[in-house]
Amino acid sequence: MIAFLDGIVKLIRKNSIVLDVHGVGYEVYVATPHTFVKDDAIFLYTYHQIREESQLLFGFKNELDLQIFERLLNVKGIGPKTIMNMMSKKTGDEIVQAIETQDVKLLKSLPGIGPKSASQIVLDLKGQLVAYRTQVQEDKHPIWQQTEEALIALGYKSAQLSSIKREMIKHNDWSVDEMLRRSLMMIAQEKGI
């Protein structure tokens, strides 16, 4: 299975792009081909669909979109091309939000999704993607990422920092210096210093 591709955009087609990965051209179906730029170096997470008559690659810029794609594939009557059409209109995060708030109207507005499919998506997936979306958002917290790098440079291990991470990412208004100072205080308190 091909889990990701790291290469240069060589062609941009209607529903796909062609990536040059060390001299091999991979056609990858993407939701929004027009957002890619020819000759740009890119990294895509991929879903490799293998069937008797064909092999297709579907590409995603982030893990959340790949996770949503894979979960939507499990919904009866929803195929990969329908999902890509959905994602051409709404981001993965917006689709998760619609599922969690049971916004059938928004889901019905997406290409290829009727009332029955929209209801089935909500029924099958409500509550399943929230934890993953939260994890992805936590991982993207830029102030925490810089703070964590600084703490690791000071000799702390990632495992030690997981206990304070949840508290730190609540504070978007702190600078890296402030978060670093407070992190060190929390670590000291946990050690009983």
URMOWO-V182727 format. One record per residue. N is the residue number from 1. RES is the residue in one letter. PHI is phi in degrees with one decimal (999 if undefined). D_CENTER is the distance of its C-alpha to the mean C-alpha in Angstrom with 2 decimals. Layout:
{{N:RES:PHI:D_CENTER} {N:RES:PHI:D_CENTER}}
This chain:
{{1:M:999:18.87} {2:I:-96.4:16.91} {3:A:-89.9:13.59} {4:F:-158.7:12.87} {5:L:-134.8:15.10} {6:D:-128.1:16.25} {7:G:-163.0:18.93} {8:I:-110.5:20.70} {9:V:-70.9:20.34} {10:K:-105.2:23.80} {11:L:-136.3:23.81} {12:I:-121.1:22.08} {13:R:-109.8:23.00} {14:K:-59.4:22.79} {15:N:-119.6:19.78} {16:S:-150.5:18.79} {17:I:-128.3:19.08} {18:V:-113.0:21.07} {19:L:-103.7:19.92} {20:D:-91.6:22.75} {21:V:-115.3:21.90} {22:H:52.1:25.22} {23:G:86.9:27.33} {24:V:-110.7:25.60} {25:G:-92.1:24.11} {26:Y:-108.1:21.09} {27:E:-85.1:20.52} {28:V:-124.2:16.87} {29:Y:-78.1:16.23} {30:V:-129.5:13.70} {31:A:-69.9:13.39} {32:T:-133.5:14.98} {33:P:-59.3:17.19} {34:H:-64.5:19.27} {35:T:-85.8:16.73} {36:F:-90.8:17.23} {37:V:-120.9:20.41} {38:K:-57.2:22.88} {39:D:74.8:23.49} {40:D:-77.7:20.33} {41:A:-85.7:18.84} {42:I:-137.4:15.12} {43:F:-122.3:12.58} {44:L:-128.5:10.49} {45:Y:-76.2:8.83} {46:T:-130.0:11.27} {47:Y:-112.3:12.65} {48:H:-102.4:16.41} {49:Q:-94.7:18.60} {50:I:-114.8:22.18} {51:R:-126.1:25.02} {52:E:-55.9:28.77} {53:E:-95.4:29.08} {54:S:-159.9:25.88} {55:Q:-127.6:22.80} {56:L:-125.7:19.79} {57:L:-114.7:16.56} {58:F:-115.9:13.51} {59:G:-112.7:11.11} {60:F:-140.7:7.58} {61:K:-77.5:7.01} {62:N:-140.9:3.54} {63:E:-67.4:2.98} {64:L:-61.0:2.19} {65:D:-63.2:4.19} {66:L:-63.3:5.92} {67:Q:-61.1:6.69} {68:I:-64.4:7.96} {69:F:-55.4:9.76} {70:E:-63.4:11.34} {71:R:-69.3:12.46} {72:L:-64.6:13.86} {73:L:-60.7:15.75} {74:N:-80.6:17.67} {75:V:-81.8:19.03} {76:K:-57.4:22.53} {77:G:87.1:23.17} {78:I:-110.7:19.64} {79:G:-106.0:19.17} {80:P:-61.4:16.56} {81:K:-70.4:18.21} {82:T:-63.6:18.31} {83:I:-63.6:14.57} {84:M:-63.4:14.13} {85:N:-64.0:16.84} {86:M:-60.4:15.17} {87:M:-73.9:12.03} {88:S:-75.9:14.67} {89:K:-104.0:15.99} {90:K:-134.8:13.28} {91:T:-71.9:9.71} {92:G:-57.1:7.33} {93:D:-62.8:8.31} {94:E:-66.4:11.84} {95:I:-67.2:11.95} {96:V:-60.8:11.16} {97:Q:-59.0:13.78} {98:A:-63.9:16.15} {99:I:-65.3:15.99} {100:E:-67.4:16.68} {101:T:-92.9:19.46} {102:Q:55.3:20.78} {103:D:-82.4:20.84} {104:V:-62.4:22.25} {105:K:-60.7:23.68} {106:L:-65.1:20.40} {107:L:-61.5:19.07} {108:K:-64.5:22.52} {109:S:-75.3:22.27} {110:L:-81.5:19.51} {111:P:-59.6:21.09} {112:G:84.1:22.29} {113:I:-112.2:21.79} {114:G:-98.3:25.11} {115:P:-58.0:26.20} {116:K:-66.2:26.33} {117:S:-63.8:22.83} {118:A:-61.2:21.40} {119:S:-65.0:23.36} {120:Q:-65.4:22.36} {121:I:-59.8:18.59} {122:V:-62.0:19.34} {123:L:-60.0:21.78} {124:D:-77.3:19.63} {125:L:-114.6:16.28} {126:K:-56.8:17.40} {127:G:88.6:16.66} {128:Q:-86.2:14.46} {129:L:-105.5:10.94} {130:V:-62.6:12.19} {131:A:-61.7:12.41} {132:Y:-67.1:8.93} {133:R:-61.4:7.75} {134:T:-60.9:10.70} {135:Q:-61.5:9.96} {136:V:-63.2:6.74} {137:Q:-65.6:9.11} {138:E:-62.5:11.92} {139:D:-65.2:10.67} {140:K:-91.5:10.37} {141:H:-67.7:13.95} {142:P:-64.2:15.97} {143:I:-67.4:19.37} {144:W:-63.0:18.59} {145:Q:-58.3:17.21} {146:Q:-67.5:20.51} {147:T:-64.2:22.53} {148:E:-61.3:21.19} {149:E:-60.6:22.07} {150:A:-65.0:25.48} {151:L:-66.5:26.10} {152:I:-65.1:25.32} {153:A:-63.4:27.73} {154:L:-82.4:30.24} {155:G:107.4:30.08} {156:Y:-79.3:27.90} {157:K:-95.6:25.62} {158:S:-53.9:21.92} {159:A:-61.3:23.11} {160:Q:-66.6:25.61} {161:L:-84.5:23.12} {162:S:-62.6:20.80} {163:S:-69.9:23.57} {164:I:-99.4:23.63} {165:K:-56.7:19.95} {166:R:-57.5:19.52} {167:E:-71.3:22.63} {168:M:-66.6:21.85} {169:I:-72.3:18.48} {170:K:-71.9:20.45} {171:H:-110.5:22.30} {172:N:-77.7:20.73} {173:D:-87.2:24.30} {174:W:-81.2:25.36} {175:S:-80.6:25.86} {176:V:-61.7:24.92} {177:D:-60.4:28.63} {178:E:-65.3:28.78} {179:M:-65.4:25.75} {180:L:-64.2:27.24} {181:R:-60.2:30.62} {182:R:-69.4:29.40} {183:S:-62.9:27.34} {184:L:-61.9:30.53} {185:M:-64.4:32.51} {186:M:-64.9:30.26} {187:I:-62.0:30.41} {188:A:-62.7:34.19} {189:Q:-63.3:34.52} {190:E:-64.5:32.70} {191:K:-82.9:35.10} {192:G:77.6:37.99} {193:I:-89.2:39.09}}
